Amino acid sequence: MIPQALPSYDGTGLAGVLPRVVRSLGGPQLPAATGARLPAATRAVVVLADGLGADLLRRRSGHAPFLRASAAAQDPAVPGVLTAGFPSTTATSMGTFGTGLPPGAHGLAGYQVRVPGTDRLFNELDWIGGPDPEQWQPHRTIFEQTTAAGIPVTMVGPAKFGSSGLTRSALRGALFAEARGLSASVDAAVRAARATPRALVYLYWGDVDRTGHQHGCESWQWGESVELLDGELRRLRTMLPDDTSLTVTADHGMVDVPASARTDVATDPELRAGVELVGGEPRGVQLYCRPGAVADVIAAWTARVGDDGWVMTRDEAVATGLFGPVSPDVLARFGDVIVAVHAPVSFVDSRVMNSRIIALIGQHGSLTDAEQQVPFIHLPAR
């Protein structure tokens, strides 16, 4: 069964966020900069709050009065909700956000990805033992193109992200400003915006996602984390120069999955049969199969998943546009079989996932609105 709703990889998706902001600064016209034009600005700050799904933000908007009011005041011509892309996971979304390209072009295929021609997975978040980031994702990033056009770009975040594999792959080209904690990050973003007459500043914040994973996105702790973010965004807006726009978005949403609804493929002979490696996300599984086993794997997983999700071959996923146009150079990075669930269930593999990851309550990776839809809140220069 093929899903009906597919993510967008243009101005109505996460791919279009930075290209549209760059265009508002008078920068180069980038391919994904489609849709309604954003008002002109001299400087811009873009905040990506990891895990801040649009569905969650709507339902729990009492924790975010600043974002709620900002969304309500937004120009109706500028859609306030975008799609993240598939799989709806940080590594893939950062590739889409940072390059303006779909996953099938930038090749950041998921949380855990098989290196073609090998029998091993690597994690695109921590990049431990991974390939050279610049070769894995060779396309020029938006930050590189913006800097080359004469607009200074600064990225604000924790020190560990300054030279990480994911940054070097998807977000290279910016001057890095280290900051610890959200308040310090906001201060650093303001300094960067004020430092030059023209500027693009990118601020990443990961605690909403971290809290959702650990406590669940329906928890009081998640609401508290969003309240902190909302208050600091309000402070950021008041401190920015008048000629500076502020854009807030996210890389994916989240749903809670009870422990009883998680299946461990490592202990399930039927699901394990014919599968060499289990990659992707627990809710967006990518199965790398033994030669000749794809049909049997499809049958076994279709019988098990049933009406809880979609099971498709890689060719079917590509043909439907799930990854956008796919380059032959990256095709083999995606699993032979793709599983995307819409029920509150997930599939893990204790052979390649540690117990901490398996125990996460809040999860994402699939095609549901709760995971796919992210906010696009744009406050123009005053």
Long-range contacts (C-beta under 8 A, 24 or more apart in sequence): 1-310, 1-311, 1-312, 2-310, 2-312, 2-316, 2-320, 3-310, 3-320, 3-322, 3-340, 3-367, 5-367, 5-369, 5-372, 6-86, 6-320, 6-321, 6-322, 6-367, 7-83, 7-84, 7-85, 7-86, 7-88, 7-322, 7-367, 7-372, 8-82, 8-83, 9-85, 9-96, 9-101, 9-102, 9-324, 10-34, 10-35, 11-35, 11-36, 12-79, 12-82, 12-83, 13-82, 13-83, 13-84, 13-85, 13-96, 14-82, 14-83, 14-84, 14-85, 14-93, 14-96, 14-97, 14-249, 14-251, 14-374, 15-85, 15-96, 15-97, 15-99, 15-100, 15-101, 15-102, 16-82, 16-100, 17-46, 17-82, 17-97, 17-247, 17-249, 17-376, 18-46, 18-97, 18-98, 18-100, 18-142, 18-143, 18-146, 19-100, 19-142, 21-46, 21-200, 21-245, 21-247, 22-142, 22-145, 22-146, 22-149, 22-151, 22-200, 24-245, 25-151, 25-198, 25-200, 27-145, 27-146, 27-149, 27-151, 27-200, 28-145, 28-146, 28-149, 30-100, 30-142, 30-145, 31-100, 32-100, 32-101, 33-100, 35-78, 35-79, 36-75, 36-77, 36-78, 36-79, 38-78, 38-245, 38-378, 38-380, 39-245, 39-380, 39-381, 40-381, 41-243, 41-244, 41-245, 41-380, 41-381, 42-197, 42-198, 42-241, 42-243, 42-244, 42-381, 43-193, 43-196, 43-197, 43-198, 43-199, 43-200, 43-201, 43-240, 43-241, 43-243, 43-244, 43-245, 43-381, 44-199, 44-200, 44-201, 44-244, 44-245, 44-246, 44-247, 45-189, 45-193, 45-201, 45-202, 45-203, 45-236, 45-240, 45-244, 45-245, 45-246, 45-247, 46-200, 46-201, 46-202, 46-203, 46-247, 46-248, 46-249, 47-189, 47-202, 47-203, 47-204, 47-205, 47-233, 47-236, 47-246, 47-247, 47-248, 47-249, 48-97, 48-202, 48-203, 48-204, 48-205, 48-249, 48-250, 48-251, 49-205, 49-208, 49-229, 49-248, 49-249, 49-250, 50-90, 50-204, 50-205, 50-206, 50-207, 50-208, 50-209, 50-210, 50-250, 50-251, 50-252, 51-206, 51-208, 51-209, 51-210, 51-212, 51-213, 51-217, 51-250, 51-251, 51-252, 51-253, 51-254, 51-362, 51-364, 52-208, 52-209, 52-226, 52-229, 52-250, 52-253, 52-374, 52-375, 53-217, 53-250, 53-252, 53-253, 53-254, 53-364, 53-370, 53-371, 53-373, 53-374, 53-375, 54-80, 54-81, 54-82, 54-250, 54-253, 54-373, 54-374, 54-375, 55-253, 55-369, 55-370, 55-373, 56-217, 56-222, 56-253, 56-254, 56-370, 57-226, 57-375, 60-222, 60-223, 60-226, 62-223, 63-223, 63-224, 63-226, 63-227, 63-230, 64-226, 64-227, 64-229, 64-230, 65-230, 66-230, 66-231, 66-233, 66-234, 66-237, 67-230, 67-233, 67-248, 67-375, 67-377, 70-248, 70-377, 70-379, 71-375, 71-377, 74-377, 74-378, 75-378, 78-376, 78-378, 79-376, 80-375, 80-376, 80-377, 81-373, 81-374, 81-375, 81-376, 82-249, 82-373, 82-374, 82-375, 82-376, 83-372, 83-373, 83-374, 84-250, 84-251, 84-252, 84-253, 84-371, 84-372, 84-373, 84-374, 85-324, 85-372, 86-284, 86-322, 86-323, 86-340, 86-367, 86-372, 87-111, 87-280, 87-281, 87-284, 87-286, 87-340, 87-365, 87-366, 88-251, 88-252, 88-253, 88-281, 88-284, 88-364, 88-365, 88-366, 88-367, 88-371, 88-372, 89-251, 89-252, 89-280, 89-281, 89-284, 89-364, 89-365, 90-125, 90-209, 90-251, 90-252, 91-124, 91-125, 91-166, 92-124, 93-251, 93-252, 94-166, 94-170, 94-171, 94-251, 95-137, 95-169, 95-170, 97-170, 97-249, 97-251, 98-141, 98-142, 98-143, 98-170, 98-171, 99-137, 99-139, 99-140, 99-141, 99-142, 99-170, 100-142, 101-139, 101-324, 102-323, 102-324, 102-325, 103-323, 103-324, 104-318, 104-323, 104-324, 104-325, 104-326, 104-327, 104-330, 105-139, 105-324, 105-325, 105-326, 105-327, 105-330, 106-137, 106-139, 106-170, 106-330, 107-136, 107-137, 107-327, 107-329, 107-330, 107-333, 108-136, 108-137, 108-166, 108-169, 108-170, 109-280, 109-286, 109-323, 109-330, 109-333, 109-334, 110-279, 110-280, 110-281, 110-284, 110-286, 110-334, 110-365, 111-279, 111-280, 111-281, 111-365, 112-278, 112-279, 112-280, 112-352, 112-353, 113-279, 113-280, 113-286, 113-333, 114-277, 114-279, 114-288, 114-332, 114-333, 114-335, 115-333, 116-332, 116-333, 117-332, 119-276, 119-277, 120-277, 121-277, 121-279, 121-352, 124-165, 124-166, 124-169, 125-166, 126-165, 127-164, 127-165, 127-166, 127-169, 130-165, 133-165, 133-166, 133-168, 133-169, 133-172, 134-168, 134-169, 134-172, 136-169, 137-169, 137-170, 140-173, 141-170, 141-171, 141-172, 141-173, 142-173, 143-171, 143-172, 143-173, 143-174, 143-200, 143-202, 144-172, 144-173, 145-173, 146-173, 146-200, 147-173, 147-174, 150-198, 151-198, 151-199, 151-200, 152-195, 152-196, 152-198, 152-199, 152-200, 153-199, 153-200, 153-201, 153-202, 154-189, 154-192, 154-195, 154-199, 154-200, 154-201, 154-202, 155-201, 155-202, 155-204, 156-185, 156-188, 156-189, 156-192, 156-201, 156-202, 156-203, 156-204, 157-185, 157-203, 157-204, 161-204, 171-202, 174-202, 182-207, 182-228, 182-229, 182-232, 183-232, 186-232, 186-233, 186-235, 186-236, 186-239, 189-236, 190-236, 190-239, 190-240, 193-240, 193-241, 193-244, 194-241, 205-229, 209-254, 209-362, 212-254, 212-361, 212-362, 213-254, 213-360, 213-361, 213-362, 213-363, 214-360, 214-361, 214-362, 215-361, 215-362, 216-256, 216-361, 216-362, 217-254, 217-255, 217-256, 217-362, 218-256, 219-361, 222-362, 237-379, 242-381, 242-382, 243-381, 243-382, 244-381, 245-378, 245-379, 245-380, 245-381, 246-378, 246-379, 247-376, 247-377, 247-378, 247-379, 248-375, 248-376, 248-377, 249-374, 249-375, 249-376, 249-377, 250-374, 250-375, 251-374, 252-364, 252-365, 252-371, 252-372, 252-374, 253-364, 253-369, 253-370, 253-371, 253-372, 253-373, 253-374, 254-362, 254-363, 254-364, 254-370, 254-371, 255-283, 255-344, 255-362, 255-363, 255-364, 255-368, 255-370, 255-371, 256-344, 256-361, 256-362, 256-363, 257-282, 257-283, 257-344, 257-345, 257-346, 257-361, 257-362, 257-363, 258-344, 258-361, 259-359, 261-343, 261-344, 261-345, 261-346, 262-345, 262-346, 262-347, 262-348, 262-358, 263-304, 263-345, 263-346, 263-347, 263-348, 264-347, 264-348, 264-349, 264-350, 264-358, 265-347, 265-348, 265-349, 266-349, 266-350, 266-351, 267-350, 270-300, 270-304, 271-300, 271-301, 271-304, 271-347, 273-297, 273-300, 274-300, 277-352, 278-347, 278-349, 278-351, 278-352, 279-335, 280-335, 280-338, 280-339, 280-365, 281-363, 281-364, 281-365, 281-366, 282-346, 282-347, 282-348, 282-363, 282-365, 283-340, 283-341, 283-345, 283-346, 283-363, 283-364, 283-365, 283-366, 283-371, 284-338, 284-339, 284-340, 284-364, 284-365, 284-366, 284-367, 285-335, 285-338, 285-339, 285-340, 285-347, 286-334, 286-335, 286-337, 286-338, 286-339, 287-335, 287-336, 287-337, 287-338, 287-339, 288-335, 288-336, 289-335, 289-336, 289-337, 294-336, 294-337, 297-336, 297-337, 298-337, 301-337, 301-339, 305-339, 305-341, 307-343, 308-341, 308-342, 308-343, 308-345, 309-339, 309-340, 309-341, 309-342, 309-343, 309-345, 309-366, 310-338, 310-339, 310-340, 310-341, 310-342, 310-367, 311-337, 311-338, 311-339, 312-337, 312-338, 313-337, 313-338, 314-338, 340-365, 340-366, 340-367, 341-366, 342-366, 342-367, 342-368
